[in-house]
Amino acid sequence: MTDAGPVGTLPASAGPAGGDPAGQALAGRRLARGRLVRGRLVKGSLVRGIAVRLAAALAVLFGAATLAFAALQLVPGDPVTVLLGPSTTASAEVRAQIREDFGFDRPVVVQYASYLGHLLRGDLGESYQLQRPVAELIDSQLWPTVQLALAAAVLAVVVAVLSAVTTAGRPLPRALASAWELLAVSTPSYWLGIVLLTFFSFRLTIFPVAGAEGFASLVLPAITLALPVAGVLAQVLREGLETALAQPFVVTARARGLTRTAVRFRHALRHAAVSLVTLTGWLTGTLLGGAVLVEVVFARPGIGTLTLQAVSNKDMPVVIGVVLISASVFVLISTVVDLAYLAIDPRLRKG
Amino acid sequence: MTTTQPGLLTGPAPALTAAGRAANRSRRRRRLSRVGVALAGALLVLLALVAIAPGLFTGRAPNETDLAQTMASPSGAHWFGTDQLGRDVFARVLHGARTSLLVGVGSTAFALLGGTVLGLAAALSGRVGDQVLMRFADVLLSLPSLLLALLAVTVLGTGTVNVMLAVAIAFVPGYARIVRAEALVVRRSGYVEAAVGLGLPRPVLVARHVLPNALGPLLVLGAVGFGTSVIYASGLSFLGLGAGPPSPEWGAMLSEGRSFLATAWWIGVFPGLAITVTVVAVNIVGRFAQRRFAGRTS
């Protein structure tokens, strides 16, 4: 076990960036243990736990909104100049008009209050460059990205489960699997995409080169986004599996006449899956962020392409809109997972 | 682990028993992994040399065009082929090492520094300060790190230095959280309590006892995080937010090569291969360091 790469030895691309997944898995377990104690002390801990989680989620969202507003204020230069772009011939009157329309002339506190007010009503403001409401822009680009992220998530989990279950505790397959996982987590997705495009789209012309029409155009982007993620998940999962396979219940199950494969899939995998669930937050962030790069490589429409365009044009309302949407998705998913924990694992509710 | 004690025995090999065979196998594997680590380390040294003095490895200048030799496929004269302007891709990849690696080193260093300051401040500033800083870190961690970097680039503007800062900002909250956890453990340890009992002033306590003991895991994390920094920084350049087109930066070269995949795959594939090989080597060495360190503390 010494060189088995315990949970702490996680790959770089998992790094501390989107939250260190290994660290999160550990923290999750620690958190669970904390709740265990609380559960014993506090009556009705489930309700209280839910309330606390929801309050924390709202606080994080409020923080993200404030952070986005602060970022907007930090953009150097006159906001009107930023809004008009570098090649503008707008007269002083037009500039004054814009300043008033967007409320740039009001005190920061008033702007902040009005910004929060608009957010509460679901109004994300209007794009500087595209003259359309941000919510509408995001809505029109959302589906291709969701499709890509979901396909990649499913593929990554399937590949990771196969890679971990078939190799856990078997020296030679394990070494081979570790090698491909190291390669997978070390490969930048944008390069993987270019290599896949070269082979499958330009050489063999199996898949389309660009666009987001139909299933064929989803295959390569989904693989590109999924493989690095699968590498991380497989490592964490195998670690959990090997721990589970060393438990006494495995011997009991074997004694009852279950095959090795059945023990792995029906018993050990369930225990190992807990560490996988703690990675959900990291997974969400990585898929959302990674989608930006993958969409650019494959010239796919979507949130990533929209974001890159907005970043290049300093179109702050759009960037902020995307940031807030992804923070909401992240918070929503982690809250649901956290609550699901309480439902799935009764040990976390009562001692 | 096993009852046999290899290394102490000089007689017949203990490999006859099953346990002995397992021990032998694991020893062989460990030796094999040492070779891998040594190779990866040697590769990193070579990469550092290339970054410092690319002229030692290629006679060609990275921006020297040869319009008679545009998009030539890899050959003896041009190992990695030439690009659309007849520039030698091998020379460009070697000359690009400096920018790409410097941005990676710089952003990792800045992220570690920021993370250390914030993490220590949180761990040592009492309940309220800790809550404020850690909830702030929670907010930052709720954003995908690439989006956080993109937000930072929007505010800071494009360019190599800004990309370096943006990647650092994206990694700070994660590091801060780890430093805080590490510092809390150290602070509750016996020797720190003893130092407090001796009446050491707070700054001395932090500088002499807390920081050095929280630093080890941090440096190991930095080694592992360096690979991610390189991937992210080159990614931002690939998106056209970092180094501009003529400069030979790996991500920017990849982005240029993206346009010629149908006719000249080598323009985009080799710079990306350089990134991947670098990150694989960094990860092998980083994980080795992590394993060694974990063995020492536990």
Interface residues (C-beta under 8 A of the other chain):
Chain A: T2 D3 G5 P6 G8 T9 L10 P11 A12 S13 A14 G15 P16 A17 G18 G19 D20 G23 A59 V60 G63 A64 L67 A68 A71 L74 V75 P76 P171 A175 L182 L183 V185 S186 T187 P188 Y190 W191 I194 V195 L197 T198 S201 F202 V209 T284 G285 T286 L288 G289 G290 V292 L293 V296 V297 T307 L308 A310 V311 S312 K314 M316 V319 V322 V323 S326 A327 F330 V331
Chain B: R25 S26 R29 R30 S33 A111 G115 R135 F136 D138 V139 L140 L141 S142 L143 P144 S145 L146 L147 L150 L151 V153 T154 V155 G157 T158 A170 F171 G174 Y175 R177 I178 L221 V224 G225 F226 G227 T228 I231 Y232 S234 G235 F238 L239 G240 L241 G251 L254 G257 R258 L261 A262 W265 G268 V269 G272 L273 I275 T276 V279 V280 V282 N283 I284 G286 R287 Q290 R291 A294 G295
